[in-house]
């Protein structure tokens, strides 16, 4: 028998006297004996064996659970926690644990959780999770409570799945409201029972109203169960009962009246059960809920930045993503608090809200179409709204007339200030279009030049030939063969039958499953240059079953039936989108920049020449990254977990693996291209129209000239300048700060600078990444990601089995594979939001104008000439029906990562 409690005198020490305490209560039932359920929970370090969200866990000290034992664990979105067991009562079956720390920090303090396990039948156990916490200043407690509720319900559901065979049913959350009660009836409690087992006992006021207004959670064992409400007097006498079928709660309307009848059959009163987490009844409900919830979520997270505001004086502390054993993950460090100077400026916040409003206004046509084509959605609307929409026949006719593209609904999100990318909509199925997007689209970071096909390509591709009969050896010799391998996506649950990886996604915004299971592959693709000089797909695989011929299905335009080929390309572009968003974009620009910004603040005086050169390129980045950590990759409700195939946890692990092999100079713009076989000379590598490379070298060279001129003016020319650089103690301190594992921790940063040229390359590497590189991987989203079929964030189905010889897969599978309406709206909205124009493009550059007018004037002249050249080229491309590449034009390229 164990009944002890941690007594460390800290019961109130972790409470903030100025903050109100709140609590979260979640109740549920599990079909299992009390002793077995308690044993599972009592094993403080063993929850990961049955709770999938706990991906790793270590306890200190090792051994059986005991008060004082700590567990350090990570969950599926890579957040790390430390909790200590503070109470263990083996007689009453109660355990209590306290949160010690979390990385990144949580929005609450003093979090303490109590779990009570109680038998309510031979094989039925009732669980009560109760958490007390204090929300940080200006944080809505409901935001915290919603996150805790989701976690506790997930634990209860996982326990049910562990103890009962079969797939678990999602928990059912209900609120109970009194409608009417006879005046001569006074109840003390309202009992909620499921399948004859009491689940909850709600205390009532004298008028019969439940005292607790929060939802109750029911873990369902079967949809054939019956839920009973029983009104009980204060002395325990049963006064009246009423029932409702669980299936009706799942399938019917949101609100269900339950009439209570006494033993004589007389109606005593009516209570309503409202399903909190009911699935959207129609696409219109799902889309509208998502749209307005996203706006609300964005506003809440922006306001909550106040809690994390720290200070600008002294050092900024580095935050570290941690694994369960407390070791640091291989990810760039972040700013542990939000310095006031780094919070997003009100003007920028206004732009983001305005951009969000633009998108909402542009959805009028989509919502009206959904209402028109979904009678349940129309019938559920208020009569005045329904009648008005139904009368707008002319508008409905106009909307339907626009539905000339398949899949049609994806076009409907574009209107007004959110114009459609017409060229992409017309050409997204074309091989040449998709292949060329690999050099001028959102992710120009994957394609590699092939010089020796026999050694550089897997055997499955060795027999490929183009329409002119050229084999891979000949194409490689002609400088016309390229390859991309997405091996980094080999994570997650692998399905042996389909060869696909999967992730169960829960909605972070509307309280139901959206899209369910998401799928992805780790494809390999061979691209070639046609005789006409255009890029196209030579062939690709999605699976990785083996190296022998026939192990993996090879998709080519000539040999694969059209529908199946389109399905395979949807999976291919979805895979590229995962790598783009989480590695090329979020990881290698946003997150990568943050330790450089912190280190510059910590050791570079604002008057130092290096600080003056870097400062314009660090504006708003920490602020925008903070917002991303609270929304896109949040630990509580990450939007990306339900909208991207790989989910948040897998996404961060994919980036961590890429960052582990990243090298500061070896992977900069020039070095990264060289590793993939490309130089500044298109004639040398055979890849024409690689505008990311062409414009990028123009920007890189302009920056190199400018930074070199400024540094030479400051330090001196030749050997004298190099010696001055070597003697600069601030630079030496900067190198130490950047490389120190306890500080910025960038081990590949130079150990010292001994020449002006070396310092120039380092600064240009940082500046280019914070300006041109981010522009190149972010702003094409408006053109190439906003239209969902072109680059879906997620897919809902794995590849179907191959059809019979001479047949094809059903064309309906294309629509079934692409995301549903709600997730598609999210993708289009964020493509619009993330491409909000900057207030400070490179064309407005004014730093050091007064201090070094000669260098500044030459730099501005270089930028002006680049702008004219890009404008002239893009005009010619548009005239020829080709896609322009405006992203590195100085008027479009932000100076910093400010979105």
Residue pairs with C-beta under 8 A, 6 or more apart in sequence:
1 90
1 91
2 66
2 67
2 88
2 89
2 90
3 88
3 89
3 90
3 91
3 92
4 67
4 87
4 88
5 67
5 86
5 87
5 96
6 67
6 68
6 84
6 85
6 86
6 87
6 98
14 98
14 109
14 110
15 21
15 109
15 110
15 134
16 109
16 110
16 134
19 109
19 134
19 135
19 136
19 137
20 134
20 135
21 110
21 132
21 133
21 134
22 132
22 133
22 134
22 135
22 141
22 144
22 145
23 130
23 131
23 132
23 133
24 129
24 130
24 131
24 133
24 144
24 145
24 148
24 149
24 152
25 128
25 129
25 130
25 131
25 212
25 214
26 128
26 129
26 148
26 149
26 152
26 153
26 156
26 217
27 126
27 127
27 128
27 129
27 199
27 200
27 216
27 217
28 126
28 127
28 129
28 152
28 153
28 156
28 171
28 199
28 217
28 218
28 219
29 120
29 124
29 125
29 126
29 127
29 194
29 197
29 199
29 218
29 219
30 37
30 124
30 125
30 127
30 156
30 159
30 160
30 163
30 219
31 123
31 124
31 160
31 163
31 164
31 221
32 123
32 124
32 125
32 159
32 160
32 163
32 164
33 119
33 122
33 123
33 125
34 93
34 117
34 118
34 119
34 125
36 163
37 117
37 125
37 127
37 159
37 163
38 93
38 117
38 125
40 46
40 47
40 50
40 159
40 162
41 47
41 95
41 115
41 117
41 159
42 65
42 88
42 90
42 95
43 65
44 59
44 65
44 69
44 71
44 85
44 95
44 97
45 57
45 58
45 59
45 65
45 69
45 71
46 57
47 54
47 57
47 73
47 155
48 54
48 55
48 56
48 57
48 73
50 158
50 159
50 161
50 162
51 154
51 155
51 158
51 159
52 76
52 158
53 75
53 76
53 151
53 154
53 158
54 73
54 74
54 75
55 73
55 74
55 75
55 76
55 324
55 649
56 73
56 74
56 323
56 324
56 325
57 71
57 72
57 73
57 74
57 324
58 71
58 72
58 73
58 324
58 325
58 326
59 65
59 69
59 70
59 71
59 72
60 69
60 70
60 71
60 72
61 69
63 69
65 85
65 88
66 85
66 88
67 85
67 86
67 87
67 88
68 84
68 85
69 84
69 85
70 82
70 83
70 84
70 85
70 100
71 82
71 83
71 85
72 80
72 81
72 82
72 322
72 324
72 325
72 326
73 80
73 81
73 83
73 324
74 80
74 81
74 322
74 323
74 324
75 81
75 635
75 649
76 647
76 648
76 649
77 633
77 634
77 635
77 638
77 641
77 647
77 648
77 649
77 652
78 321
78 329
78 648
78 649
78 652
78 653
79 102
79 103
79 104
79 635
80 102
80 103
80 321
80 322
80 323
80 324
81 99
81 101
81 102
82 99
82 100
82 101
82 102
82 326
83 97
83 98
83 99
83 100
84 97
84 98
84 100
85 95
85 96
85 97
86 96
86 97
86 98
86 112
87 94
87 95
87 96
87 114
88 94
88 95
88 96
89 95
92 116
93 116
93 117
93 118
94 114
94 115
94 116
94 117
95 114
95 115
96 112
96 113
96 114
96 115
97 112
97 113
98 111
98 112
98 113
99 106
99 111
99 112
99 113
102 635
103 319
103 320
103 321
103 322
104 319
104 321
104 334
104 629
104 635
105 308
105 319
105 336
106 144
106 635
107 135
107 136
107 139
107 143
107 144
107 304
107 307
107 636
108 133
108 134
108 135
108 136
108 139
108 144
109 133
109 134
109 136
110 132
110 133
110 134
111 131
111 132
111 133
112 131
112 132
112 133
113 129
113 130
113 131
114 128
114 129
114 130
114 131
115 127
115 128
115 129
115 130
116 127
116 128
116 130
117 125
117 126
117 127
118 125
118 126
118 127
118 128
119 125
119 126
120 126
120 197
120 198
120 199
121 196
121 197
124 197
126 198
126 199
127 156
127 159
129 152
129 155
129 156
131 148
131 152
133 141
133 144
133 148
135 141
135 144
136 304
136 307
137 306
137 307
138 303
138 304
138 306
138 307
139 304
139 307
140 300
140 304
143 300
143 304
143 636
144 636
146 636
146 637
147 636
147 637
149 173
149 215
149 217
150 506
150 636
150 637
152 217
153 171
153 173
153 217
153 219
156 171
156 217
156 219
157 168
157 170
157 171
157 219
158 168
160 168
160 219
160 221
161 167
161 168
164 221
169 219
169 220
169 221
169 222
169 223
170 220
170 277
170 513
171 217
171 218
171 219
171 220
171 277
172 217
172 218
172 220
172 246
172 249
172 250
172 275
172 277
173 215
173 216
173 217
173 218
173 275
173 276
173 277
173 511
174 192
174 215
174 216
174 218
174 249
174 273
174 274
174 275
174 276
175 213
175 214
175 215
175 216
175 273
175 274
175 276
176 190
176 192
176 202
176 210
176 216
176 229
176 271
176 272
176 273
177 210
177 271
177 272
177 274
178 207
178 208
178 209
178 210
178 269
178 270
178 271
179 257
179 269
179 270
179 271
179 272
180 269
180 270
181 187
181 207
181 208
181 268
181 269
181 270
182 268
182 269
185 208
185 231
185 239
185 240
185 268
185 269
186 206
186 208
186 233
186 234
187 204
187 208
187 231
187 232
187 233
187 239
188 203
188 204
188 232
188 233
188 234
188 235
189 201
189 202
189 203
189 204
189 231
189 232
190 201
190 202
190 204
190 208
190 210
190 229
190 230
190 231
190 232
190 271
191 198
191 200
191 201
191 202
191 228
191 229
191 230
191 232
192 198
192 199
192 200
192 201
192 202
192 216
192 227
192 228
192 229
193 199
193 227
193 228
193 230
194 218
194 220
194 225
194 226
194 227
194 228
194 246
195 221
195 222
195 225
195 226
196 228
199 216
199 218
200 216
202 210
202 211
202 212
202 216
203 210
203 211
203 212
204 210
204 211
205 211
208 231
208 269
215 276
218 227
220 246
222 246
223 246
223 247
223 250
224 246
224 247
225 246
226 243
226 244
226 245
226 246
227 243
227 244
227 245
227 246
227 249
227 273
228 241
228 242
228 243
229 241
229 242
229 243
229 258
229 260
229 271
229 273
230 238
230 240
230 241
231 238
231 239
231 240
231 241
231 260
231 268
231 269
232 238
232 239
233 239
239 260
239 262
239 268
240 260
240 261
240 262
240 268
240 269
241 260
241 261
242 258
242 259
242 260
242 261
242 271
243 258
244 256
244 258
244 273
248 256
249 256
249 273
249 275
250 275
250 278
254 274
254 275
254 278
255 272
255 273
255 274
255 275
256 272
256 273
256 274
256 275
257 270
257 271
257 272
258 270
258 271
258 272
258 273
259 267
259 269
259 270
260 267
260 268
260 269
260 270
260 271
261 267
261 268
262 268
276 511
277 511
277 512
278 512
279 512
279 513
280 286
280 289
280 510
280 512
280 822
281 376
281 377
281 380
282 370
282 374
282 376
282 377
282 380
283 370
283 374
283 377
283 820
283 821
283 822
284 367
284 370
284 371
284 374
284 377
284 378
285 377
285 380
286 510
286 514
286 820
286 821
286 822
287 363
287 366
287 367
287 370
287 821
287 822
287 825
288 367
289 509
289 510
289 822
290 509
290 510
290 514
290 822
290 825
290 826
291 360
291 363
291 825
291 829
292 360
293 509
293 510
294 356
294 509
294 639
294 826
294 829
295 356
295 357
295 360
297 509
297 631
297 637
297 639
298 352
298 353
298 356
298 631
299 353
301 627
301 630
301 631
301 634
302 344
302 349
302 352
302 627
304 630
305 338
305 343
305 344
305 623
305 626
305 627
305 630
308 337
308 338
308 626
309 337
309 338
309 339
309 340
309 343
310 316
310 317
310 336
310 337
310 338
310 339
310 340
311 337
311 339
311 340
312 339
312 340
312 341
315 601
315 602
316 335
316 336
316 337
316 339
316 598
316 601
316 602
317 335
317 336
317 337
318 333
318 334
318 335
318 336
318 595
318 598
318 742
318 743
318 744
318 745
319 333
319 334
319 335
319 336
320 328
320 329
320 333
321 328
321 329
321 331
321 334
321 652
321 656
322 328
322 329
323 329
328 745
329 656
330 656
330 657
330 659
330 660
331 587
331 591
331 652
331 655
331 656
331 659
332 591
332 592
332 594
332 595
332 659
332 746
333 594
333 595
333 598
333 744
333 745
334 591
334 594
334 595
334 625
334 629
335 342
335 594
335 597
335 598
335 622
335 625
335 626
338 622
338 623
338 626
339 601
339 622
342 620
342 621
342 622
342 623
342 626
343 623
344 352
344 620
344 623
344 624
344 627
345 620
345 623
347 839
348 620
348 623
348 839
348 898
351 836
351 839
352 833
352 836
352 899
355 832
355 833
355 836
356 829
356 833
358 416
358 417
358 418
358 832
359 417
359 418
359 828
359 829
359 832
359 833
361 416
361 417
362 413
362 414
362 415
362 416
362 417
362 418
363 413
363 415
363 825
364 415
365 395
365 399
365 402
365 412
365 415
366 409
366 412
366 413
366 415
366 825
368 389
368 392
368 395
368 396
368 399
369 396
369 399
369 400
369 403
369 409
369 412
370 377
370 821
371 377
371 378
371 381
371 386
371 389
372 378
372 389
372 396
372 399
378 386
378 389
378 390
379 386
381 389
399 412
402 411
402 412
403 411
403 412
405 411
405 425
406 814
407 789
407 814
407 815
407 818
409 821
409 824
410 787
410 788
410 789
410 818
410 824
410 828
411 420
411 425
411 787
413 786
413 824
413 825
413 828
414 420
414 421
414 786
414 787
414 828
418 786
418 828
418 832
420 787
421 782
421 783
421 784
421 786
421 787
423 883
424 433
424 783
424 784
424 787
424 790
425 787
427 433
428 434
428 787
428 789
428 790
429 566
429 569
431 536
431 537
431 557
431 569
432 530
432 534
432 535
432 536
434 537
434 569
434 572
434 573
435 527
435 534
435 535
435 536
435 537
436 534
436 535
436 689
436 883
437 784
437 790
437 791
438 444
438 446
438 447
438 484
438 527
438 535
438 576
439 447
439 535
439 687
439 689
439 690
439 691
439 692
439 693
440 689
440 690
440 691
440 692
440 780
440 883
440 885
441 780
441 783
441 784
441 791
442 577
442 580
442 584
442 585
442 777
442 780
442 781
442 784
442 785
442 791
443 576
443 577
443 579
443 580
443 584
443 777
444 690
444 692
444 693
444 776
444 777
445 580
445 583
445 584
445 588
445 672
445 777
446 484
446 486
446 576
446 579
447 482
447 483
447 484
447 527
447 676
448 482
448 483
448 484
448 676
448 677
449 479
449 481
449 482
449 676
449 677
449 678
449 685
449 686
449 687
450 456
450 457
450 472
450 475
450 476
450 481
450 482
450 483
450 526
450 677
451 476
451 677
452 476
453 461
453 462
453 472
453 473
453 475
453 476
453 481
454 462
454 473
456 476
456 483
457 472
457 483
457 526
458 524
458 547
459 547
459 548
459 549
460 524
460 541
460 547
460 549
460 551
460 552
460 554
461 472
461 524
461 526
461 538
461 539
461 554
462 472
463 471
464 471
464 472
464 526
464 538
464 539
464 554
464 556
465 471
465 472
466 475
466 528
466 530
466 538
467 530
467 558
468 531
470 478
470 480
470 528
472 481
472 526
472 538
475 481
475 528
475 529
475 538
478 529
478 686
479 529
479 685
479 686
479 687
480 528
480 529
480 686
481 526
481 527
481 528
481 529
481 538
482 526
482 527
482 528
482 529
482 535
482 687
483 524
483 525
483 526
483 527
484 524
484 525
484 527
484 576
485 524
486 521
486 522
486 523
486 524
486 575
486 576
486 579
487 522
488 522
488 579
488 583
488 654
488 657
488 658
489 501
489 520
489 521
489 522
489 523
489 575
489 578
489 579
489 646
489 654
490 501
490 522
490 544
491 501
491 646
491 650
491 653
491 654
492 501
492 502
492 503
492 520
492 646
492 647
492 650
493 501
493 502
493 503
494 500
494 501
495 501
495 502
495 798
498 519
498 543
498 798
498 799
499 521
499 542
499 543
499 544
499 545
499 552
499 798
499 799
500 519
500 520
500 521
500 542
500 543
500 571
500 798
500 799
501 519
501 520
501 521
501 522
501 646
502 517
502 518
502 519
502 520
502 798
503 517
503 518
503 520
503 645
503 646
503 647
503 650
504 516
504 517
504 518
505 513
505 514
505 515
505 516
505 517
505 518
505 641
505 642
505 643
505 647
505 794
506 513
506 514
506 641
506 642
507 513
507 514
507 642
507 822
508 634
508 637
508 638
508 639
508 641
508 642
509 637
509 639
509 642
509 826
510 822
514 642
514 643
514 820
514 822
514 823
515 642
515 643
515 794
515 796
515 819
515 820
515 822
515 823
516 796
517 796
518 644
518 645
518 646
518 647
518 794
518 795
518 796
519 571
519 645
519 795
519 796
519 797
519 798
520 571
520 574
520 575
520 578
520 645
520 646
520 794
520 795
521 542
521 543
521 571
521 572
521 575
521 799
522 542
522 544
522 575
523 540
523 541
523 542
523 571
523 572
523 575
524 540
524 541
524 544
525 537
525 539
525 540
525 572
526 537
526 538
526 539
526 540
527 535
527 536
527 537
527 538
528 535
528 536
528 538
529 535
529 536
529 686
529 687
529 688
530 536
533 688
537 556
537 557
537 569
538 556
539 554
539 555
539 556
540 554
540 555
540 568
540 572
541 552
541 553
541 554
541 555
542 552
542 553
542 555
542 568
542 571
542 572
542 799
543 552
543 553
544 552
545 551
545 552
546 552
553 802
555 564
555 565
555 568
555 569
556 565
557 565
560 568
561 803
561 807
561 808
561 809
562 808
563 808
563 809
563 810
563 811
563 813
563 814
564 800
564 802
564 803
564 808
564 809
566 814
567 799
567 800
567 809
567 813
567 814
567 817
568 799
570 789
570 792
570 795
570 814
570 817
570 818
571 795
571 799
571 817
573 790
573 791
573 792
574 645
574 791
574 792
574 793
574 794
574 795
576 791
577 644
577 785
577 791
577 792
577 793
578 644
578 645
578 646
578 651
578 654
579 654
580 777
580 791
581 640
581 644
581 651
581 793
582 644
582 646
582 651
582 652
582 654
582 655
583 654
583 655
583 658
584 777
585 774
585 777
585 778
586 628
586 632
586 633
586 655
587 655
587 658
587 659
588 655
588 658
588 659
588 662
588 769
588 773
588 777
589 769
589 770
589 773
589 774
589 777
589 778
589 897
590 621
590 624
590 625
590 628
590 774
590 897
591 625
591 655
592 659
592 662
592 769
593 618
593 621
593 625
593 766
593 769
593 770
593 897
594 621
594 622
594 625
595 738
595 744
595 745
595 746
596 614
596 618
596 738
596 744
596 746
596 766
597 618
597 621
597 622
598 622
598 744
599 734
599 737
599 738
599 743
599 744
600 610
600 611
600 614
600 615
600 618
600 734
602 737
602 743
603 730
603 733
603 734
603 736
603 737
604 610
604 611
604 614
604 730
604 734
605 611
605 730
606 612
606 615
608 730
609 710
609 711
609 714
610 730
610 731
610 734
610 759
610 763
612 847
612 848
612 851
613 707
613 710
613 763
613 767
613 847
613 848
614 763
614 766
614 767
615 847
616 840
616 845
616 847
616 895
616 896
617 766
617 767
617 770
617 771
617 895
617 896
618 770
618 896
619 840
619 895
619 896
619 898
620 896
620 897
620 898
620 899
621 770
621 896
621 897
621 898
624 897
624 898
624 899
625 897
631 638
631 639
632 638
632 639
632 640
633 640
633 648
633 651
633 652
638 648
639 826
639 830
640 647
640 648
640 651
641 647
641 648
641 649
642 823
643 793
643 794
643 819
643 823
643 826
643 827
644 651
644 793
644 794
645 793
645 794
645 795
646 654
662 748
663 671
663 748
664 746
664 748
664 749
664 750
664 762
664 765
665 671
665 748
665 750
665 761
665 762
665 765
666 672
666 675
666 748
667 675
668 761
668 764
668 765
668 768
668 769
669 696
669 700
669 765
669 768
669 769
669 772
669 773
670 697
670 700
673 679
673 693
677 685
678 685
678 687
678 690
678 693
679 685
680 693
680 697
682 688
682 690
682 693
682 694
687 693
691 885
691 888
692 776
692 885
692 887
692 888
695 866
695 870
695 885
695 887
695 888
695 889
696 768
696 772
696 776
696 888
698 866
698 869
698 888
699 768
699 771
699 772
699 842
699 866
699 888
699 893
700 764
700 768
700 772
702 859
702 862
702 863
702 866
703 764
703 767
703 768
703 859
704 760
704 761
704 764
705 858
705 859
705 862
706 855
706 856
706 858
706 859
706 862
707 760
707 763
707 764
707 767
708 756
708 757
708 760
709 852
709 854
709 855
709 858
709 859
710 848
710 852
710 855
711 721
711 725
711 756
711 759
711 760
711 763
712 721
712 756
713 852
713 854
713 855
715 721
715 722
715 724
715 725
715 728
715 756
716 724
721 755
721 756
722 754
722 755
722 756
725 731
725 753
725 754
725 755
725 756
725 758
725 759
726 752
726 753
726 754
728 753
731 752
731 753
731 759
732 752
735 749
735 750
735 751
735 752
735 753
736 743
737 743
737 744
738 744
738 746
738 749
739 745
739 746
739 747
739 749
739 751
741 747
749 762
750 758
750 762
753 759
753 762
770 895
770 896
770 897
771 842
771 893
771 894
771 895
771 896
772 888
772 893
774 894
774 897
775 887
775 888
775 892
775 893
775 894
776 887
776 888
778 834
778 835
778 899
779 835
779 887
779 892
780 887
781 831
781 834
781 835
782 831
782 832
782 835
783 883
784 790
784 791
785 791
785 793
785 827
785 831
786 827
786 828
786 831
786 832
787 828
788 818
788 819
788 824
788 827
788 828
789 818
792 818
792 819
792 827
793 819
793 823
793 826
793 827
794 819
794 823
795 817
795 818
795 819
796 816
796 817
796 818
796 819
796 820
797 813
797 816
797 817
800 809
800 813
803 809
818 824
819 827
834 899
835 899
836 899
837 892
838 894
838 895
838 896
838 898
838 899
839 898
840 894
840 895
840 896
840 898
841 890
841 891
841 892
841 893
841 894
841 895
842 863
842 890
842 891
842 893
842 894
842 895
843 863
843 864
843 867
843 890
843 891
844 895
845 856
845 859
845 860
845 863
845 895
846 856
847 856
848 855
848 856
849 856
863 890
864 890
866 889
866 890
867 889
867 890
867 891
870 885
870 886
870 888
870 889
871 889
873 884
873 885
874 884
874 885
874 886
875 884
877 883
877 884
877 885
878 884
886 892
887 893
